[in-house]
């Protein structure tokens, strides 16, 4: 069995103000640093072989706090979804500036392209392909991945065998983790904690 610990980064001011962060690169705020420190105790008993992280600062900082003795391998492919013109805006601002587009995207994110943003199929491909590579590389071991809400939602949807209709239901809170166990052939993963 290969075990994947999926960890969402700690809080930033964007999260605090409910803004779409995407490729923006804010640091953890004070609460986010404390949240990451609280995960140290929760994760101390796992025999972790490798730690991966998105290359964005909030994820790298979280990984460094939780796993100070590890060489953290950063992967651009585990970045958050690129929200294009939605980045930096909160719900009220989006409803004021881009109401129709925003509503359409929430209803069907895989088929609505945000201007200057990322196509959902490209997002899915980069996350899924890189995840398969690292899980394959570490068969039979436990690995940690510090990432963002979007990639984690996608990984959980695929692990559960859901389509994207559950995408918005699986959003992890800041500084929380889920466990996905993959059998030796990497098929039919089992989620044991979410």
C-alpha positions in Angstrom: 0.0 0.0 0.0 1.2 3.5 -0.8 -0.2 6.2 1.5 -0.6 9.8 0.5 -1.1 12.5 3.1 -2.8 15.4 1.4 -2.2 18.6 3.4 -3.7 22.0 2.6 -1.5 25.0 3.4 -2.2 27.3 6.4 -4.2 30.4 6.3 -3.2 33.5 4.3 -4.8 37.0 4.3 -6.5 36.0 1.0 -8.1 33.0 2.8 -9.1 35.2 5.7 -10.9 37.6 3.4 -12.3 34.8 1.2 -10.4 35.9 -1.9 -9.5 33.7 -4.8 -5.7 33.4 -4.5 -4.7 31.1 -7.4 -1.3 31.8 -8.7 -0.9 34.9 -6.4 1.8 34.3 -3.9 1.0 35.6 -0.4 2.7 34.3 2.7 1.1 32.6 5.6 -0.4 35.0 8.1 0.1 34.6 11.9 -2.9 32.2 12.2 -1.6 30.2 9.2 1.8 29.7 10.9 0.1 28.6 14.1 -2.1 26.2 12.1 0.9 24.7 10.4 2.6 24.2 13.8 -0.4 22.4 15.1 -0.1 19.8 12.3 3.4 18.8 13.5 1.9 16.8 16.4 -0.9 15.3 14.3 1.6 14.0 11.7 4.5 13.0 13.9 3.7 9.3 14.0 3.6 8.8 10.2 6.7 7.2 8.8 7.1 9.6 5.9 9.5 8.8 3.1 9.2 12.0 1.0 7.6 15.5 1.2 6.3 17.3 -1.9 4.8 20.8 -2.1 3.4 23.3 -4.5 6.1 25.8 -5.3 3.9 28.7 -4.1 5.1 30.4 -0.8 2.1 29.5 1.3 2.5 25.8 0.6 6.3 25.8 0.9 6.1 27.7 4.3 3.6 25.2 5.6 5.7 22.2 4.5 8.9 23.7 6.0 7.1 24.2 9.4 5.6 20.7 9.5 8.6 18.9 8.1 11.8 20.8 9.0 14.1 17.8 8.7 13.0 16.9 5.1 14.3 18.2 1.8 11.0 19.4 0.3 10.5 18.7 -3.4 8.6 21.6 -5.0 6.3 20.9 -7.9 4.8 23.6 -10.0 2.1 21.1 -11.1 0.6 21.1 -7.6 -0.1 24.8 -7.7 -3.6 26.1 -7.2 -5.9 26.5 -10.2 -5.1 29.7 -12.1 -8.3 31.8 -11.6 -7.4 34.4 -14.2 -9.5 37.6 -13.8 -11.1 36.1 -10.7 -7.8 36.2 -8.8 -7.7 38.5 -5.8 -11.5 39.0 -5.8 -14.0 37.8 -3.2 -17.5 36.6 -3.7 -19.2 40.1 -3.5 -16.7 41.6 -5.9 -17.1 38.7 -8.4 -20.9 39.0 -8.2 -20.6 42.7 -8.9 -18.0 42.6 -11.7 -18.4 39.2 -13.3 -21.8 37.8 -12.1 -22.9 35.7 -15.1 -19.5 34.3 -15.8 -18.9 33.5 -12.1 -22.2 31.7 -11.7 -21.6 29.7 -14.9 -18.2 28.7 -13.7 -19.4 27.6 -10.3 -22.1 25.5 -11.9 -19.7 23.9 -14.4 -16.0 24.7 -13.8 -14.8 22.1 -16.2 -16.5 23.7 -19.2 -16.3 27.4 -18.5 -13.0 29.2 -19.2 -12.2 32.2 -17.0 -10.5 34.9 -19.1 -6.7 34.8 -18.6 -7.2 31.6 -16.5 -6.4 28.0 -16.8 -8.5 25.4 -18.7 -9.9 22.9 -16.3 -8.7 20.0 -18.4 -5.1 21.4 -18.3 -5.4 21.7 -14.5 -6.6 18.2 -14.1 -3.9 16.8 -16.4 -1.0 18.5 -14.6 -2.2 17.5 -11.2 -3.2 13.9 -12.0 -0.1 13.1 -14.1 2.4 14.4 -11.5 0.5 12.7 -8.7 0.6 9.4 -10.5 4.4 9.9 -11.1 5.2 10.5 -7.4 2.9 7.8 -6.1 4.5 5.4 -8.6 8.0 6.5 -7.5 7.2 5.8 -3.8 5.2 2.5 -4.0 4.7 1.0 -0.6 5.7 4.1 1.3 4.0 7.1 2.9 4.4 10.5 1.2 3.2 13.9 2.1 1.9 16.5 -0.3 1.3 20.1 0.8 -0.9 21.8 -1.8 -4.1 23.9 -2.2 -7.8 23.5 -2.1 -8.2 23.0 -5.9 -5.7 20.2 -6.4 -6.8 18.5 -3.2 -10.4 18.6 -4.3 -9.5 17.1 -7.6 -7.4 14.3 -6.1 -10.2 13.4 -3.7 -12.8 13.4 -6.5 -10.7 11.0 -8.5 -9.9 8.8 -5.4 -13.5 8.6 -4.5 -14.4 7.8 -8.1 -16.7 10.9 -8.3 -17.1 13.0 -11.3 -16.6 16.7 -10.9 -20.2 17.2 -9.5 -18.7 16.7 -6.0 -15.8 19.1 -6.6 -17.2 21.9 -4.5 -18.2 19.6 -1.7 -14.7 18.3 -0.9 -13.0 21.5 0.0 -10.5 21.1 2.8 -10.1 23.7 5.5 -6.7 25.4 5.9 -4.1 23.2 7.6 -6.1 20.0 7.5 -5.2 16.7 5.9 -6.7 13.7 4.3 -5.2 10.2 3.8 -5.5 8.3 0.5 -4.2 4.7 0.4 -3.4 3.3 -2.9 -3.1 -0.5 -3.4 0.1 -1.9 -5.0 -1.3 -1.6 -8.5 -2.4 2.0 -7.8 -6.0 1.3 -8.7 -9.1 1.9 -6.5 -7.6 4.1 -3.8 -9.2 4.2 -0.3 -9.7 7.4 1.6 -9.3 6.7 5.3 -9.5 10.2 6.6 -11.0 13.4 5.2 
